[in-house]
C-alpha cells in the first residue's frame, strides 16, 4: 500500500466510527478518533453532546491541529473525524475516505447508538449535526469540509452493511 495513513470522514450516522474500528482490526493499525476526544470533553465539562458551540475555539483548534500534525508525521494510523478529510486534503500519503448516507437513515442510526455519552433524540442529533457545520464555519471560515474533491474514495452507506463497506475499502486500498 502506498499510503501511510487512512483518514475517514462523514456526517453523523454514516458509519465512520464503525469503519474505523473494522479497519483497525483488519489492518492492525491504531485508530485515532477526534469524535471520541470531543465526546469525552463534553462529559468532563458537563456539556450536551449537541452543543458544539460550547467547546472553546482554542480547544477545537488545538485538537484539530494535533491530529493534523499526527497525520503528517505518523504512519499506519487511522484517523476518524468529521473534519479529518479536510485537514488531510493536502497530504498525498493519506488515503481519504468519505462516507455518506441518506439523512433519515443517519438520524435513525444515531439515535440507536449505545456507545456515546447518552442516547440522543432525533432533535439532538440534528442539532449536533448543525452545530458541527456551524462550528467549522466559525473556526475555519469555510463550510464544505466534506467536499468530495478532498477524498480518494466515497461510499454511500445508506443500503449496505458495515461488512460491505469494509470490503470495498480494502479492495480499493489494496489496489493502490
C-alpha positions in Angstrom: 0.0 0.0 0.0 1.4 3.4 -0.9 -0.5 5.3 1.7 1.0 5.8 5.2 -2.4 6.6 6.9 -6.1 6.3 6.3 -8.5 9.2 7.1 -12.2 8.6 7.4 -14.8 11.4 7.4 -18.5 11.7 7.1 -21.7 13.1 8.6 -23.2 11.7 11.9 -24.5 8.2 11.3 -22.8 7.4 8.1 -20.6 4.7 9.7 -17.3 6.4 10.1 -16.7 5.0 13.6 -17.7 1.5 12.6 -15.5 1.6 9.5 -12.5 2.9 11.6 -12.9 0.1 14.2 -13.3 -2.5 11.5 -10.3 -1.3 9.5 -8.2 -1.0 12.7 -9.0 -4.6 13.5 -8.3 -5.8 9.9 -5.1 -3.9 9.4 -3.8 -3.9 12.9 -3.4 -0.1 12.8 -4.2 2.2 15.7 -7.4 4.3 15.4 -7.4 7.9 16.5 -10.9 9.4 16.8 -11.5 13.1 17.1 -15.1 12.4 17.9 -14.1 10.2 20.9 -12.0 13.1 22.3 -14.8 15.5 22.0 -17.4 13.1 23.5 -15.1 12.8 26.5 -14.6 16.6 26.6 -18.4 17.0 26.7 -18.7 14.6 29.5 -15.9 16.1 31.6 -17.3 19.6 31.1 -21.0 18.7 31.6 -21.9 19.9 28.1 -24.7 18.5 26.0 -23.1 16.5 23.2 -25.0 18.5 20.6 -23.7 21.8 21.9 -20.5 22.1 19.8 -20.6 25.9 20.2 -19.7 25.5 23.9 -16.3 23.9 23.1 -13.8 26.8 23.2 -12.3 27.7 19.8 -8.8 27.3 21.3 -9.6 23.7 22.3 -11.1 22.9 18.9 -8.1 24.2 17.1 -5.6 22.6 19.4 -7.1 19.2 18.9 -7.6 19.6 15.2 -4.1 20.7 14.6 -2.7 18.0 16.9 -4.5 15.4 14.8 -3.3 17.0 11.5 0.3 17.0 12.8 0.0 13.3 13.6 -1.4 12.7 10.1 1.8 14.3 8.7 4.3 12.5 11.0 2.9 9.1 12.0 2.4 6.0 9.9 0.0 3.1 9.9 -2.7 5.1 11.7 -6.4 5.5 11.1 -7.8 9.0 11.7 -11.6 9.3 12.1 -13.4 12.6 12.4 -15.9 15.0 10.7 -13.2 17.4 9.6 -10.3 15.0 9.2 -10.6 14.7 5.4 -10.4 18.5 5.1 -7.3 18.6 7.3 -5.7 15.8 5.2 -6.7 17.2 1.8 -3.1 18.3 1.0 -1.4 15.1 2.4 -0.9 12.9 -0.6 0.2 9.9 1.6 -3.1 9.8 3.4 -5.9 7.8 1.8 -9.1 9.8 2.4 -12.4 8.1 2.6 -15.8 9.9 2.7 -18.9 8.1 3.8 -22.3 9.5 3.2 -25.9 8.3 3.6 -29.4 9.4 3.4 -30.1 11.9 6.2 -33.1 10.0 7.6 -31.0 6.8 7.7 -28.2 8.7 9.5 -30.6 10.1 12.1 -32.1 6.7 12.7 -28.7 5.1 13.2 -27.5 7.8 15.5 -30.5 7.5 17.9 -29.8 3.8 18.3 -26.2 4.2 19.4 -25.3 2.9 22.8 -21.7 3.9 22.9 -22.0 7.7 23.1 -22.4 9.9 26.1 -26.2 9.1 26.2 -29.0 8.0 23.9 -29.9 11.0 21.8 -33.2 12.1 20.3 -33.5 12.8 16.6 -33.7 16.5 17.5 -30.5 16.3 19.5 -28.7 14.5 16.6 -29.9 17.1 14.2 -28.8 20.0 16.5 -25.4 18.3 16.9 -25.1 17.9 13.1 -25.9 21.6 12.6 -23.5 22.6 15.4 -20.7 20.7 13.8 -21.3 22.5 10.5 -21.6 25.9 12.1 -18.6 25.4 14.3 -16.4 24.6 11.3 -17.6 27.8 9.6 -16.9 29.8 12.7 -13.4 28.3 13.4 -12.1 27.8 9.9 -14.1 30.2 7.8 -15.3 27.5 5.4 -18.3 25.3 5.2 -17.5 22.4 2.8 -15.3 20.1 4.8 -17.0 17.1 3.2 -16.3 18.3 -0.4 -15.9 15.1 -2.5 -12.8 16.6 -4.2 -10.8 16.1 -0.9 -11.3 12.4 -0.9 -9.8 9.3 -2.7 -12.9 7.2 -2.2 -16.6 7.9 -1.5 -19.1 5.3 -0.4 -22.8 5.7 0.2 -23.6 3.5 3.2 -27.4 4.0 3.1 -28.2 0.5 1.9 -25.0 -1.5 2.5 -23.7 -3.3 5.6 -20.6 -2.4 7.5 -19.0 -5.6 6.2 -19.7 -4.5 2.6 -18.2 -1.0 3.4 -15.1 -2.7 4.8 -14.7 -5.0 1.8 -15.0 -2.1 -0.6 -12.4 -0.1 1.3 -9.9 -3.0 1.5 -10.3 -3.7 -2.2 -9.6 -0.1 -3.0 -6.6 0.4 -0.8 -5.0 -2.8 -1.8 -5.3 -1.8 -5.5 -3.4 1.4 -4.9 
